[in-house]
Amino acid sequence: MAFTSVNPLDVPPYQLQELVPLVFDNDVPDSGLAFGGLTASGVKSEVTCAQALGSEIYVGCSDGTLLRYALQANGPDSPESYTLLSRQTLTTNKSIEEIALCPSISKALILSDHQIHFYVIPSLDPVHSTIIRPIRNVISFAVDEQQMRLFPPELYQQVEPIEFCVIKRANIAMYNLKERLVLQREVPNALSIRYGRRVGRYLCAADNENYDMIDLATATSFPLLPFSQVPDETSRIKPLVAPVSDEEFLLVSNMGQSAMGVFVTGNGDPVRGTIEWPSYPESICLDYPYVAALLPNRTIEIHSIESQAIVQVISAPNASEPRVLAPSHTGYLVPSTQRTEKLRLVNIRLDDKPSDSSLLPPSLPSDTQPKPPLFPRSNVLVLSEHSVQALLPSTLILQAESLLESHRIDDVVDLADQNQRKLLGTSAADDELADELHYVYQCVGFQCLSETLFEDAGRHLLAGETDPRMLVRYFPDLCGNLLQLPPNDSIDIFAGVAAYLPQATSIDDIVVANLVKNYVPHIKPDVETATPTAELRRVLCATARDMLASYLRKFRTRRLLGRSIAQPQSASVDAVVDTIIAKILAEAEKTAELYTLVEEPNDIVISEVEEPFEKSGQYNALCKLYMKSGNEGKLLEAWSKLADGIWSDEDIKDPLAKMTELLNKTSNRALVQRWGLWLTQKDADLGLRLIISRDSKRASKAEELTLLAKIRQASTSAGVKYLEYLVLQKRSQDSDLHSQLVDVCVDQIFQSIADETTAKLWRAKASSYASSHNDTPFFMYFASTTPESESRNTRLQTALLLQGSCLYDVEKVLMRIQEHKKVLRLEMAILYGKLGRHEEAISTLVRDIHDPTSAESYCTLGGDVIPGKVAWAVGERCGLQRWAALVTGIAPALGLGSTAGSTASAASARTKTADEGTRRELLKVLLSVYMAGGESTMGRTSRLLNSQAINLDVLDVIQHVPPDWPLSSMSSFLTRSLRRTLHSRHEGQIIKAISAGQNLEVVDNTWLVLREQGAVVEEAVDDDGDGSEGGDEKILLNEKAGLYDDVPVDAAVALETPSEPSSVAEIRVDVRKAQAALNGRDRGAHAVDAG
């Protein structure tokens, strides 16, 4: 328990409280465990000794009765009290002189009739004599009090035996006790020792006259002082020794009219001062830092060990006079409701105004049991003749509240600090003292808060481990909605602390209330408008804010170091603490500290700090929070504002690059589309790359069109590029998309033609090509000779698109470019070919463009102006591979090889060719166009005839030959054609003769087979003869179907001799007979080739 050094008149350190009012007023039968002894009738029994441990009290009586009391409730509604559980009587039926409890080994040593008996606690079952026999001839005994203070060990922890000394007339025996009793050694009792107290190696004993200090480790002793300074009174004086510490004892010496207490060490050196009593005490008991003495007048005097001054005198109650003070080395519980009521948890609402807060039962989780009553502990028993009382220390709570009522705040703090040091200096945990300290510090803290002593309030509230939400609620501008929703809307606090809570709604109200209290009516016109008080009000509010920041920082540091107490709502508390700290740092523009907080593990509620951060310009900190929480949408929105110049933060460099990096990493396709559209307004290529990188391969047509419309709305150029992506890369087969792309390309060509320089250049290229008589296709010539420019690439793209796509309205496009047909002749030829207007297409290529190479390719390919090989070569040269893929049908990723030759061959492998009929027709058209050109095209016509002679008929060609053409120009074609015709005729004759010979061979081989099988060969009969005599059905068999070599054929087989030598013999078989002969045989039929 806690103690104080303040004036005893203010806070008395002890009070008497009854534990067992009437020891012998309980009707509990004897346990039956006594060994045959009964109490002698007519003998008056009284209490002689007692010991207490935790919630149990063991009482020894003069008639040998041993009583066991336990702290429990007699009913559900009755308070807890000490109730008799068992009673048993020792075999000696003699008075019980002393009880010593050893909780570490769960044993009790009981001295009665010069014998030490051993019992098991807490049941008080006697240890059978076969295990441990009682020790006899005992004058007194002394158990090592260091070991008496030990609690039972934890599970699997080794139990150490306890040691004690037994003082007999002849010797002093030293034992250790665990499961068995072991005698260690005996030393002669040369000094006639009759009493002693042992602590560790020291035994402070008393002989017939003096106190002696015996060192058990070295077996040495030396006298200290006589226990009576009055001659001839030693026989009536009982020596009194009280251990103070492991090496310090308090000895009482009789001075005649008074008594003196002397403090000595184990070496015999006096320490401290001396204590004086008006008479020799009947009994003393030390309860640091006090020593209690029972005087002959039955009063109890309390002295301070530190100052040796008397601090309290307790008068004996009228009902029972104290006779003995008995120490409890480990302490016991005293059923007092005062402490329990103060520390009872009540629930208050944080979302209400403090003045409206109502106390409710504590909010406990469903799996949490209510805490048991928190009873105070005492270390001293006061025994009277028929009752047991507790010398109950005045609790820390009672002392603190008494001082607070007197407004002695400094004394309360000193009292709490003193007990705090005591708690820190103790190795064993004392949760009860810790709770009391928290209670006192919280009461002092809120009292200081009410009096605007903000720095002191923060320090004491932190020492009391006050829930930060209790303090934060007085700063509504910082709370926001943190305390509006569960679990932050209510909190459990001590019932006694609730009385000290300020009733104001905010810190500002507390400050104003104190200003009114201290300065009204001295300040005019009022405290709120007067300059001095207004300034004081501002300073006090700022101080309160600094206090809050300091409190929350320290609380958070304790949490990070793992020193904060565990609470069911610790996560909610952490969120409140971190969020409020962030708000304060942002408000104070402490950017570096704010960054540290944000980058560390934290529980900041982002929705609460967004507005304060934006207001104070802490955009980088806000972005860090978004990034840490994974809120990509908010993060991108913040960076977009920075990129647009709405926000400005020097710590954020290049927000567009950060957005791009995040969008490249995220898997949120919708987010990429949204911000990709936004980025297209800043950088069309960048935004479009992001959108395309997250394009879904399974997107529907409607989704693609919708996205295309959005991109066009954001950026026209990006819309065009996305359209190109859909058609060229994604290879969409949607006619709408192809038509839109064609329209875009045509529009771009028109824009290029509108530029006079470009139009002039294109016309010059056409004229140059026409006059050069070049065998290179015009499309390739244009691509290779025209300087690289956007207009050149636009025309090449358009030509490739018009050639490669079949999903646009060709008629519409043809009508659009009619007005520029003199410039766009190649495009016109492509469109003519798409429409099947081959004569116009070929005529345009030959007569207008002067590109016979492309015209001949047109015929070979069945209407394509640009061959795949040419398209691919131009695509590689000008970086238009994806456009060229529309013509070649090969994706660029697959078409790109290590060399140009491999690429071209791959492209040509996919080049389509027209069927023979179409090719012949187109060549006729081309030939007619060539011949219509007169002598200017005579050479080209001659080459065409020579190269395509196999596809041209001589008669068709001769019909179109102009009459003025010399025969020499066609001699090669005619010679080759006639030679080819003659070759074909001779080849046919040879084949016919070979076939006739083969037929004769088959007929001859068949006749031999039939003859071997016994068949009858008959001459052919007329058709009107009876060929089906007997009704047998006959069928024709393939002459190449043979008979088994080993199957007899019992059938009529007729072989008709062919009318012509080259005809094939016909074999007729009677089906039924042949079938019967063939059934059941294993081999398959031999093929007979009848030619």
MOVENKA-V375442 format. One record per backbone hydrogen bond with DSSP energy under -0.5 kcal/mol. NH is the residue of the N-H (numbers start at 1). CO is the residue of the C=O. Records with the same first field share a line. If there is no record, write none. Layout:
NH->CO + CO
This chain:
10->7
11->7
15->392
17->390
19->388
20->388
23->386
25->22
28->26
31->87
36->34
43->40
47->385
48->60
49->60
51->58
53->56
54->331
55->53
56->53
57->69
58->51
59->57 + 67
60->49
61->65
62->46
64->61
66->88
67->59 + 65
68->86
69->57
70->83
71->55
72->70 + 81
74->79
78->75
81->72
82->19
83->70 + 81
85->68
86->68
87->29
88->66
90->64
93->90
96->61
97->95 + 111
98->111
100->109
102->107
105->102
106->102
107->102
108->119
109->100
110->108 + 117
111->98
112->110 + 115
113->95
115->112
116->135
117->110 + 115
119->108
120->125
121->106
124->120
125->120
127->118
131->128
132->128
135->116
138->114
139->167
140->167
142->165
144->163
145->198
147->144
148->144
149->145
150->147
153->104
157->154
160->158
162->177
164->175
165->142
166->173
167->140 + 165
168->166 + 171
172->187
173->166 + 171
174->185
175->164 + 173
176->182
177->162
178->180
182->176 + 180
184->174 + 182
185->174
187->172
189->170
190->188
192->189
194->206
195->206
197->204
199->202
202->199
203->214
204->197 + 202
205->203 + 212
206->195
207->210
211->225
212->205
213->222
214->203 + 212
215->213 + 220
216->201 + 214
219->215
220->215
222->213
224->211
227->209
228->209
229->254
231->229
233->230
236->233
237->233 + 234
239->237
242->250
244->248
245->248
248->245
249->264
250->242
251->249 + 262
252->240
253->260
254->227
255->258
257->255
259->277
260->253
261->275
262->251 + 260
263->271 + 273
264->249 + 262
265->269
266->247
268->265
271->263
275->261
277->259
282->294
283->294
285->292
287->290
290->287
291->303
292->285
293->301
294->283
295->293 + 299
298->295
300->314
301->293 + 299
302->312
303->291 + 301
304->309
305->289
306->289
308->304
311->302
312->302
314->300
315->313
323->383
324->383
326->324 + 381
328->379
329->327
332->378
333->54
334->376
335->333
336->334
340->336
341->337
342->338
343->339
344->341
346->493
347->360
348->491
350->489
351->489
356->353
357->353 + 354
360->347
362->345
364->362
368->365
375->373
376->334
378->332
381->326
382->389
383->324 + 381
384->387
385->321
388->20
389->382
390->17
391->380
392->15 + 390
393->391
394->13
399->395
400->396
401->397
402->398
403->399
404->400
405->401
406->402
407->404
408->403
409->407
412->408
413->409
414->410
415->411
416->412
417->413
418->414
419->415
420->416
421->417
422->418
423->419
424->420
425->421
426->423
434->430
435->431
436->432
437->433
438->434
439->435
440->436
441->437
442->438
443->439
444->440
445->441
446->442
447->443
448->444
449->445
450->446
451->447
452->449
453->448
454->452
457->453
458->454
459->455
460->456
461->457
462->458
463->459
464->460
465->462
466->461
470->467
471->467 + 468
472->468
473->469
474->471
475->472
478->475
479->475
480->476
482->479
484->481
485->481
488->485
490->487
491->348
493->346
495->344
496->342
498->494
499->495 + 496
500->497
501->498
507->474
510->506
511->507
512->508
513->509
514->510
515->511
516->512
517->513
518->514
519->515
520->516
522->519
523->519
530->526
534->530
535->531
536->532
537->533
538->534
539->535
540->536
541->537
542->538
543->539
544->540
545->541
546->542
547->543
548->544
549->545
550->546
551->547
552->548
553->549
554->550
555->551
556->552
557->553
558->554
559->555
560->556
561->557
562->559
563->558
564->558
570->567
573->569
574->570
575->571
576->572
577->573
578->574
579->575
580->576
581->577
582->578
583->579
584->580
585->581
586->582
587->583
588->584
589->586
590->585
591->589
594->590
595->591
596->592
597->593
598->594
599->595
600->596
606->604
608->605
609->605 + 606
610->606
613->609
614->610
615->611
616->612
617->613 + 614
618->613
619->617
622->618
623->619
624->620
625->621
626->622
627->623
628->624
629->625
630->626 + 627
631->626
632->630
635->631
636->632
637->633
638->634
639->635
640->636
641->637
642->638
643->639
644->640
645->641 + 642
646->641
647->641
652->649
653->651
658->654
659->655
660->656
661->657
662->658
663->659
664->660
665->661 + 662
666->662
669->667
672->668
673->669
674->670
675->671
676->672
677->673
678->674
679->675
680->676
681->677 + 678
682->678 + 679
683->679
687->683
688->684
689->685
690->686
691->687
692->688
693->689
694->690 + 691
695->692
699->696
704->700
705->701
706->702
707->703
708->704
709->705
710->706
711->707
712->708
713->709
714->710
715->711
719->715
720->716
721->717
722->718
723->719
724->720
725->721
726->722
727->723
728->724
729->724 + 725
730->725
732->726
735->733
738->734
739->735
740->736
741->737
742->738
743->739
744->740
745->741
746->742
747->743
748->744
749->745
750->746
751->747
752->748
753->749
754->750
755->751 + 752
756->754
759->755
760->756
761->757
762->758
763->759
764->760
765->761
766->762
767->763
768->764
769->765
770->766
771->767
772->768 + 769
773->769
774->769
781->777
782->778
783->779
784->780
785->781
786->782
793->789
794->790
795->791
796->792
797->793
798->794
799->795
800->796
801->797
802->798
803->799
804->800
805->801
810->808
813->809
814->810
815->811
816->812
817->813
818->814 + 815
819->816
820->817
821->818
823->820
824->820
825->823
828->824
829->825
830->826
831->827
832->828
833->829
834->830
835->831
836->832 + 833
837->832
838->836
841->837
842->838
843->839
844->840
845->841
846->842
847->843
848->843 + 844
849->844
851->845
855->851
856->852
857->853
858->854
859->855
860->856
861->857
862->858
863->858
865->863
867->865
871->867
872->868
873->869
874->870
875->871
876->872
877->873
878->874
879->875
880->875
881->875
884->880
885->881
886->883
887->884
888->884
889->885
894->891
895->891
896->892
897->895
903->899
904->900
905->901
906->902
907->903
908->904
909->905
910->906 + 907
911->908
914->860
919->915
920->916
921->917
922->918
923->919
924->920
925->921
926->922
927->923
928->924
929->925
930->926
931->927
932->928
933->929 + 930
934->931
936->933
937->934
938->935
941->937
942->938
943->939
944->940
945->941
946->942
947->943
948->944
949->946
951->948
952->949
957->953
958->954
959->955
960->956 + 957
961->957 + 958
965->962
969->966
970->967
971->967
974->970
975->971
976->972
977->973
978->974
979->975
980->976
981->977
982->978
983->979
984->980
985->981
986->982
987->983
988->984
989->985
990->986
991->987
992->988
993->989
994->990
995->991
996->992
997->993
998->994
999->995
1000->996
1001->997
1002->998
1003->999
1004->1000
1005->1001
1006->1002
1007->1003
1008->1004
1009->1005
1010->1006
1011->1007
1012->1008
1013->1009
1014->1011
1015->1010
1017->1015
1018->1016
1025->1022
1027->1025
1029->1026
1031->1028
1032->1029
1035->1069
1037->1067
1041->1038
1042->1040 + 1086
1047->1044
1048->1046
1049->1013
1050->1048
1051->1049
1053->1051
1054->1052 + 1068
1056->1054 + 1066
1063->1060
1066->1056
1068->1054
1069->1035
1070->1052
1071->1033 + 1069
1074->1070
1075->1071
1076->1072
1077->1073
1078->1074
1079->1075
1081->1078
1089->1087
1090->1088
